[in-house]
Amino acid sequence: MPVAIITGASKGLGRALAAALAGRGWDLVVDARSAGPLEEAARELRAAGQGAGRGAARVVALPGDVADAGHRAALVAAAGELGGLDLLVNNASALGAEPLVRLADHPLDGLREALEVNVVAPLGLIQEALPLLLMSSYLPSYEEFAAPAERTFHDSGDDNGEAYDSHPYTENARNAGLSVSPPYMGTGGAILNISSDAAVEAYPTWGGYGAAKAALDQQSAVLAAEEPGLRVWWVDPGDMRTDLYAAAVPDDDASGRPLPGTVVPALLRLLDGAAPSGRYTAASVAAATGEVSVR
């Protein structure tokens, strides 16, 4: 069975993605800060695999803070005990201020927390997990369980018929002797970093959180260039009705926002389509029919 680590999996997008993977036969290591909600989610995840007729999914639930190095090491050790690691999802996040405030009023300690949770912790977890990810035979193990899917990913702006470079952040990929035929079939695993449109748009009061997510985007892009044997995706999930958004803008009526589960099919399509490393929006992936643009 393929194995995934998903942080921030007790609710929201992390929990929804974990449930979808459990239903596909994945074994999971999940975390959250609060033990009670995390164990409740773990029971649901174990049942998800059984409900799909695959037997109960193996789910290791480890409460803790991703900013803690010991906790990150425990997550990776648990994945190793399950057999390895094929997918790492950095989903846990911190706003830095609740509710959000203008930069002139933003607490500096809050900004440090946002950077620690949204940027430093993901890199720390990647560093810890890298040996297992590089040993993953991700596609051979995953294709056994994944639903059939189209596997062609193109840049939407490329209409000249030339072969698409599936290493958009590796200038000399062809000279490195790596396959550049779409899609890139890496021998290693995949990393999914959850980003935000606040990383690329100047929204008032979203400056601290947006700065942290922008740093995560750049960090992901460099990682993709440095580790061509892995697939690295940083994805803007779009508007969602989550506790994080409610804490960010408590006076806003979020009832019309989509639930996190509506984003999951787009994330699964990246998996099923063996998408090349790059930045994606969930909306563009969901809307595409055979072509997905790297943004």
C-alpha positions as a printed NumPy array, in Angstrom:
array([[  0.   ,   0.   ,   0.   ],
       [  1.251,   3.525,  -0.702],
       [  1.889,   5.706,   2.343],
       [  1.214,   9.42 ,   2.898],
       [  1.959,  11.894,   5.66 ],
       [ -0.664,  14.642,   5.926],
       [ -0.262,  17.463,   8.419],
       [ -3.236,  19.38 ,   9.772],
       [ -5.492,  16.393,   9.078],
       [ -8.054,  16.659,  11.874],
       [-10.353,  18.907,   9.84 ],
       [-10.719,  20.924,   6.672],
       [ -8.775,  20.115,   3.51 ],
       [ -6.299,  17.83 ,   5.265],
       [ -9.037,  15.598,   6.62 ],
       [-10.93 ,  15.558,   3.314],
       [ -7.837,  14.585,   1.33 ],
       [ -6.9  ,  11.94 ,   3.889],
       [-10.38 ,  10.393,   3.644],
       [-10.12 ,  10.224,  -0.144],
       [ -6.711,   8.55 ,   0.003],
       [ -7.853,   6.079,   2.677],
       [-10.733,   5.144,   0.393],
       [ -8.198,   4.386,  -2.327],
       [ -6.194,   2.062,  -0.118],
       [ -3.488,   4.384,   1.193],
       [ -1.918,   3.997,   4.614],
       [ -1.665,   7.296,   6.447],
       [  0.292,   9.173,   9.073],
       [ -1.742,  12.186,  10.175],
       [ -1.185,  14.946,  12.666],
       [ -2.885,  17.919,  14.283],
       [ -2.317,  19.95 ,  17.403],
       [ -5.435,  18.711,  19.222],
       [ -5.482,  15.029,  20.141],
       [ -9.273,  14.649,  20.441],
       [-10.288,  15.866,  16.973],
       [ -7.319,  14.032,  15.446],
       [ -8.329,  10.676,  16.932],
       [-11.907,  11.236,  15.776],
       [-10.598,  11.873,  12.271],
       [ -8.385,   8.775,  12.466],
       [-11.378,   6.563,  13.276],
       [-13.178,   7.988,  10.244],
       [-10.146,   7.401,   8.037],
       [ -9.774,   3.778,   9.13 ],
       [-13.425,   3.202,   8.298],
       [-13.064,   4.902,   4.905],
       [-10.803,   2.163,   3.59 ],
       [-13.068,  -0.534,   4.977],
       [-16.115,   1.113,   3.429],
       [-14.419,   1.016,   0.042],
       [-13.977,  -2.735,   0.394],
       [-10.202,  -2.557,   0.908],
       [-10.099,  -3.378,   4.597],
       [ -9.419,  -0.843,   7.316],
       [ -6.702,   1.62 ,   6.334],
       [ -3.672,   1.7  ,   8.593],
       [ -3.76 ,   5.157,  10.149],
       [ -1.19 ,   6.45 ,  12.626],
       [ -2.43 ,   9.593,  14.377],
       [  0.252,  11.652,  16.119],
       [ -0.877,  14.844,  17.855],
       [  1.734,  17.55 ,  17.975],
       [  3.106,  20.764,  16.521],
       [  4.849,  20.63 ,  13.135],
       [  7.158,  23.387,  14.383],
       [  8.657,  20.843,  16.795],
       [ 11.569,  18.902,  15.291],
       [ 10.94 ,  15.866,  17.481],
       [  7.349,  15.666,  16.291],
       [  8.447,  15.872,  12.642],
       [ 10.908,  13.043,  13.207],
       [  8.149,  10.95 ,  14.783],
       [  5.89 ,  11.468,  11.742],
       [  8.577,  10.248,   9.363],
       [  9.501,   7.329,  11.63 ],
       [  5.853,   6.253,  11.66 ],
       [  5.754,   6.33 ,   7.867],
       [  8.878,   4.194,   7.769],
       [  7.207,   1.644,  10.016],
       [  4.285,   1.502,   7.577],
       [  6.692,   0.644,   4.79 ],
       [  8.006,   3.934,   3.406],
       [  6.7  ,   7.245,   2.145],
       [  5.19 ,   8.075,  -1.233],
       [  3.42 ,  11.403,  -0.6  ],
       [  4.097,  14.218,   1.859],
       [  1.343,  16.812,   2.247],
       [  2.307,  20.018,   4.067],
       [ -1.159,  21.289,   4.907],
       [ -0.844,  22.567,   8.492],
       [ -0.933,  26.345,   8.569],
       [ -0.901,  29.387,  10.847],
       [ -2.336,  32.834,  10.153],
       [ -0.004,  34.841,  12.377],
       [ -2.865,  37.002,  13.64 ],
       [ -6.471,  36.117,  14.463],
       [ -8.36 ,  37.971,  13.173],
       [ -6.089,  39.264,  10.437],
       [ -4.835,  42.835,  10.772],
       [ -3.076,  45.402,   8.623],
       [  0.706,  45.176,   8.457],
       [  0.998,  48.368,  10.481],
       [ -0.61 ,  46.501,  13.389],
       [  0.672,  42.997,  12.735],
       [  2.357,  41.441,  15.792],
       [  5.914,  40.501,  14.916],
       [  5.733,  37.39 ,  17.056],
       [  2.706,  36.36 ,  15.013],
       [  4.632,  36.82 ,  11.786],
       [  7.425,  34.678,  13.175],
       [  4.867,  31.986,  14.012],
       [  3.413,  32.135,  10.497],
       [  6.862,  31.767,   8.971],
       [  7.767,  28.955,  11.365],
       [  4.632,  26.908,  10.662],
       [  4.128,  27.739,   6.972],
       [  7.749,  27.781,   5.77 ],
       [ 10.299,  26.448,   8.245],
       [  8.284,  23.441,   9.436],
       [  7.473,  22.19 ,   5.915],
       [ 11.156,  22.36 ,   4.981],
       [ 12.118,  20.604,   8.194],
       [  9.635,  17.822,   7.458],
       [ 10.844,  17.554,   3.86 ],
       [ 14.451,  17.283,   5.044],
       [ 13.47 ,  14.539,   7.474],
       [ 11.38 ,  12.695,   4.88 ],
       [ 13.663,  13.086,   1.866],
       [ 15.466,   9.733,   2.171],
       [ 12.152,   7.829,   2.235],
       [ 10.656,   9.912,  -0.584],
       [ 13.676,   9.321,  -2.805],
       [ 13.402,   5.554,  -2.228],
       [  9.713,   5.501,  -3.148],
       [  8.646,   3.514,  -6.195],
       [  5.68 ,   5.86 ,  -6.228],
       [  4.088,   5.303,  -9.612],
       [  4.4  ,   1.501,  -9.734],
       [  2.889,   1.192,  -6.247],
       [  0.291,   3.889,  -6.752],
       [ -1.014,   2.837, -10.158],
       [ -2.132,  -0.448,  -8.65 ],
       [ -4.757,   1.453,  -6.667],
       [ -5.424,   4.644,  -8.617],
       [ -8.354,   5.015, -10.957],
       [ -7.408,   5.293, -14.645],
       [ -6.718,   8.888, -15.599],
       [ -5.384,  10.95 , -18.453],
       [ -1.67 ,  11.567, -18.032],
       [ -1.02 ,  14.52 , -20.329],
       [ -0.121,  17.838, -18.738],
       [  0.697,  20.833, -20.919],
       [  1.368,  24.484, -20.342],
       [ -1.768,  26.24 , -21.553],
       [  0.307,  28.829, -23.371],
       [  2.225,  26.307, -25.479],
       [  0.437,  25.726, -28.775],
       [  3.482,  25.194, -30.962],
       [  3.454,  21.403, -30.693],
       [  6.879,  21.196, -29.08 ],
       [  7.479,  18.67 , -26.342],
       [  6.555,  20.113, -22.968],
       [  9.427,  20.434, -20.525],
       [  8.241,  18.558, -17.471],
       [ 11.052,  20.12 , -15.418],
       [ 10.006,  23.786, -15.654],
       [ 12.402,  24.767, -12.862],
       [ 15.404,  22.738, -14.072],
       [ 17.165,  24.6  , -16.855],
       [ 19.403,  21.731, -17.95 ],
       [ 17.012,  18.804, -17.424],
       [ 17.636,  17.392, -20.88 ],
       [ 21.405,  17.536, -20.404],
       [ 21.071,  15.775, -17.059],
       [ 19.861,  12.633, -18.805],
       [ 16.387,  12.82 , -17.287],
       [ 13.193,  11.977, -19.109],
       [ 11.353,  15.058, -20.289],
       [  8.536,  13.314, -22.12 ],
       [  5.201,  14.327, -20.624],
       [  4.495,  13.423, -17.956],
       [  7.649,  13.143, -15.864],
       [  7.64 ,   9.677, -14.299],
       [  9.891,  10.269, -11.336],
       [ 11.231,   7.296,  -9.479],
       [ 10.659,   8.993,  -6.155],
       [  7.611,  10.212,  -4.285],
       [  5.696,  13.477,  -4.322],
       [  5.411,  16.548,  -2.12 ],
       [  2.232,  18.611,  -2.005],
       [  2.529,  22.025,  -0.344],
       [ -0.754,  23.839,   0.24 ],
       [ -0.353,  27.48 ,  -0.778],
       [ -2.842,  30.347,  -1.137],
       [ -3.859,  33.069,  -3.543],
       [ -2.649,  35.429,  -0.805],
       [  0.859,  34.402,  -1.875],
       [  0.441,  36.216,  -5.2  ],
       [ -2.282,  38.815,  -4.562],
       [ -2.059,  41.944,  -2.398],
       [ -5.1  ,  41.563,  -0.158],
       [ -5.342,  44.068,   2.72 ],
       [ -4.803,  42.376,   6.123],
       [ -3.454,  39.204,   4.489],
       [  0.139,  40.514,   4.348],
       [  1.711,  38.371,   7.068],
       [  0.04 ,  35.138,   6.026],
       [  0.544,  35.935,   2.341],
       [  4.239,  36.634,   2.866],
       [  4.67 ,  33.246,   4.518],
       [  2.837,  31.467,   1.705],
       [  4.857,  33.369,  -0.907],
       [  8.003,  32.123,   0.82 ],
       [  6.581,  28.581,   0.718],
       [  5.975,  28.965,  -3.028],
       [  9.568,  30.046,  -3.697],
       [ 10.913,  27.342,  -1.436],
       [  8.857,  24.778,  -3.364],
       [ 10.112,  26.057,  -6.719],
       [ 13.74 ,  25.772,  -5.649],
       [ 13.121,  22.318,  -4.2  ],
       [ 11.641,  21.215,  -7.529],
       [ 14.807,  22.387,  -9.277],
       [ 17.106,  20.729,  -6.773],
       [ 15.229,  17.403,  -6.571],
       [ 14.171,  16.439, -10.111],
       [ 13.624,  12.865,  -8.949],
       [ 10.59 ,  14.031,  -6.97 ],
       [  7.402,  15.712,  -8.02 ],
       [  6.816,  18.916,  -6.041],
       [  3.434,  20.628,  -6.301],
       [  2.443,  23.852,  -4.578],
       [ -1.259,  24.369,  -4.918],
       [ -3.619,  27.265,  -4.299],
       [ -6.841,  25.516,  -3.225],
       [ -8.971,  28.643,  -3.667],
       [-11.746,  29.875,  -1.402],
       [-12.937,  27.341,   1.15 ],
       [-15.239,  27.269,   4.146],
       [-12.756,  26.373,   6.87 ],
       [-12.047,  27.164,  10.5  ],
       [ -8.877,  28.927,   9.354],
       [-10.858,  31.354,   7.214],
       [-13.384,  31.895,  10.013],
       [-10.535,  32.789,  12.366],
       [ -8.994,  35.085,   9.761],
       [-12.171,  37.024,   8.955],
       [-14.718,  36.222,  11.663],
       [-17.22 ,  38.874,  10.538],
       [-17.444,  37.527,   6.994],
       [-20.313,  35.271,   5.982],
       [-18.537,  32.183,   4.66 ],
       [-21.69 ,  30.143,   4.079],
       [-21.379,  30.534,   0.32 ],
       [-17.796,  29.316,   0.182],
       [-17.118,  25.781,  -1.074],
       [-16.416,  23.026,   1.422],
       [-12.843,  21.649,   1.424],
       [-14.004,  18.36 ,  -0.047],
       [-14.748,  20.086,  -3.336],
       [-11.012,  20.749,  -3.79 ],
       [ -9.937,  17.128,  -3.31 ],
       [-10.711,  15.896,  -6.867],
       [ -8.256,  18.444,  -8.273],
       [ -5.53 ,  17.266,  -5.887],
       [ -6.208,  13.652,  -6.795],
       [ -5.938,  14.563, -10.461],
       [ -2.399,  15.764,  -9.899],
       [ -1.648,  12.341,  -8.448],
       [ -3.481,  10.38 , -11.116],
       [ -2.016,  12.449, -13.927],
       [  1.565,  12.306, -12.642],
       [  1.685,  16.083, -13.007],
       [  5.097,  17.725, -13.403],
       [  6.444,  19.854, -10.584],
       [  4.959,  23.335, -10.492],
       [  2.447,  25.746,  -9.036],
       [ -1.206,  24.914,  -9.66 ],
       [ -4.561,  26.331,  -8.734],
       [ -7.231,  23.808,  -7.853],
       [ -9.652,  25.687, -10.093],
       [ -7.419,  25.337, -13.16 ],
       [ -6.862,  21.636, -12.537],
       [-10.575,  20.993, -12.032],
       [-11.545,  22.954, -15.15 ],
       [ -8.991,  21.323, -17.411],
       [ -9.918,  18.511, -19.771],
       [ -6.663,  16.797, -20.603],
       [ -4.516,  19.909, -20.19 ],
       [ -3.391,  21.478, -16.936],
       [ -1.362,  24.667, -16.771],
       [  1.548,  25.228, -14.417],
       [  1.147,  28.665, -12.867]])
